[in-house]
Amino acid sequence: MNVRQAINIEDVRDCARRYLPRIAFDFVDGGVDGEAGLERNRVAFDRWRLLPNYLVDVSCRSQKVTLFGHDYDSPFGISPMGIAGFFRPGADLMLARAAAQMNVPYLMSSASCDSIEDASAVGRKTTWFQIYGTRNPEITMDLIRRAKALEVPVLLLTIDTPVMAKRERNIRNGFTRPMKMTPAVILQGLSRPAWTMRYLRNAGIPMMENWRPYAGEGADANTVADLYGTQTPAPEQTWEVLRRVRAAWDGPLAVKGVLTPEDARRCADLGADGVIVSNHGGRQLDHAPASVDMLPHVVDAVGDRMEVLIDSGIRRGSDIAKALCLGAKATLFGRPAMFGVAAGGQAGAEKVIDIYRQELSLVMGMMGWTSLGDASPERLFDLMNPVAPNTGGPKAARAAE
């Protein structure tokens, strides 16, 4: 199947599985430890049922949303993902162009292969920038300086990676630094000739362009990757990192990787404009709660003080609708976009966005929604805390306990 023929996100994933060698596919698809977190992210959405209202004129439906003062055409965007260029050369810019074309946010990772300068050039209004705190804080400050010079719409600080997790698929496949071309890896490459030819034409491991300036003149891709590995993660970080980032950045600032009301309130107190409720797509702490399980608690804690977004496990338009009902301003997804761009380039990324957009439009029509403002807790039925339809929702269920 060609990715353009895909009718849902699982089809896109299957296209990527057929295109990528296992070592690459598993890097994107996998989680950590026993991968319980991956399953939990999906199952958690099944707790909620959508309650429709009928006999409503839904001939005109709008998905438009304003995030941090900027207008977008749908309430979702692409999560930050590192080393996208390994899966298809130029993937970061393809994602940036696709997001700009469809007018949704693309959250570029500082661990990308293409640079934030190049991404902003092709999607200035839609390209956000994600950073980590680094062992050398001057690098973090310089990344912020570059983002300010480009007038990046939103800066994100990811806080949920104090140490690198045990990603067992990567260990089994040999996706480690330095990467060794074992017979098994070579055989995988031979079984996926289209990917392998692109990889070889681009001289193997791609350059991490955002980090090239910090590795010294003439540094090759391996040297830059090694530098990145020595600077992140930075386990000695504290809330002082957020204070410094807030002081250095005068635009909208969101903190990614928040799972508790306590941390969300701390982010608000330190001046963040938003939080992204996320368990890193099940790629960090395997037994962390699903993001959607914590979303209503975070919304209750800070929803009146800052914008709350969510990622991890979003695979259907109905997932987006449920998250909006639970108080999220918007949702984000990572793996589907990576699968799309890997299998089909920019067209594949646009296909993923279109699938989500069309599915959400259908759900809105069946729910009786003409705009996102119609989403509310009352449009959900909670299987774990059942209350009378159309009179309850997360807050009512908790009040009844």
Beta strands, then each sheet from edge to edge (+ up, - down):
strand 1: 48-50
strand 2: 65-67
strand 3: 70-72
strand 4: 76-78
strand 5: 106-109
strand 6: 127-132
strand 7: 155-158
strand 8: 253-258
strand 9: 274-277
strand 10: 307-310
strand 11: 330-333
strand 12: 380-382
sheet 1: 1+ 12-
sheet 2: 2+ 3-
sheet 3: 4+ 11+ 10+ 9+ 8+ 7+ 6+ 5+
end
